[in-house]
Amino acid sequence: MTALADTWGINAAQFWLRGERPDHEVRYDESTGMWEVHGYPEILRALSDPATFSSHTQRLVPEAGGFSEGNLVQMDPPDHQKLRKLVSHAFTPKVVADLEPRIAGLTTELMDGMGEKSELVTDLAYPLPVIVIAELLGVPASDRDRFKRWVDGMFNSTNKVSLKDRSPEDEEYFNSAMELVGELVAYLGEHVQERRQRPREDLLTKLVEAEVDGVRLSDAEITNFGMVLLVAGHITTTMLLGNTLLCLDAHPDQFERVRADRSLVPHAIEESLRFLSPFAAVSRVTETDTELGGVRIPADQMLLLWVASANRDPRQFTDPNAFDVTRDPNPQIGFGRGIHFCLGAPLARLEGRIALNLLLDRFPRLRTDPDDAPRFLPSPNMTGVSRLPLLLG
């Protein structure tokens, strides 16, 4: 897999994909002005202690703060619980399970358009989850090309985030990304205004009509909330499906086990989440002076929690650089942990399971194209294919 990481051109910052471990599990990076955390127990503690490690990181990046109101990812208790409760009903086990026929139908419909050669992201891994989340929210799935332009532009940098002086290229990327976020928020804002006039049976309408402590949500809260759901609601599944297929293809013995025993499909998905974690890092800010992994960290410091690296920590995982669909237990944290555990994780797992099973039913000889290499997303904070050519016949 080490050689494959280089062959595929995965961002060099993701050294754990090359079988390496950091010198220190917690260290300060002078070049970015941020603390980097790589260890599993250290990250688990940070994710489980929001009073010390706040999610409201935009307070240290004020120029990005205009989109924090109602942004669930940026919120701490007690406001976080209030907003999360409003939307959690849309992702209950029953609601998610009831989506199975629709997801299976969409997958079949999309596969009907796949020939002997296919590109997974364009043909299935992107449109499937974006249609599902768009229908849940109540925005036109036919706008998915616009969503893709906005989201791709937000995550198009090859460089790490920095709190120090940005290069001209970083500054250009940051300004462009903020502009795209603004376009997406404006788009959702138009739908919010329309729901106030003409309610429907969708999630945006429920947010418009919802009250928190007797107070309705503002337009800014709803649009920022909707943005998080739309972006996270599809990009995770897109990366998850591509990564799972790529991992299986790169490990033929594991692929054969899954083909022969479909009960291993969910386990293959979990191992993929560990082995190629889609969101490689999440950020937190220290509220007080604290200690993490034996290192003193002052208040008001930004931390990058490299969950993808933690998922390769040999203190937690036996033979961490091996892809093993029978790994048990597998306490991977690719979907996070604690109060910010991914709200859409059950939906992403369901979409991945349905799509993988149906792909193997329809295309039992499915494999990557040796003459057309996969292409990975450029961001060091994400691990997923932006292009995955397949041979299906």
Buried (B, 14 or more C-beta within 10 A) or exposed (E): BEEBBEEBEBBEBBBBBBEEBBEBBBBBBEEBBBBBBBBBBBBBBBBEBBEBBBBBBBBBBEEBBBBBBBBBBBBBEEBBEEBBEBBEEBBEEEBBEEBEEEBBEBBEEBBEEBEEEBBBBBBBBBBBBBBBBBBBBBBEBEEBEBBBEBBBBBBBBEBBBBEEEBEEEBEEBBEBBBEBBEEBBEBBBEBBEBBEEEBEEBBBBBBBEBEEEEEBBEBBBBBBBBBBBBBBBBBBBBBBBBBBBBBBBBBEEBBEBBBEEBEBBBBBBBBBBBBBBBBBBBBBBBBEEBEBBEBEBEEEBBBBBBBBBBBBBEEBBEEBBEBBBEBEEBEBBBBBBBBBEBBBBBBBBBBBBBBBBBBBEBBEEBBBBEEBBBBBBBBBBBBBBBBBBBBBE
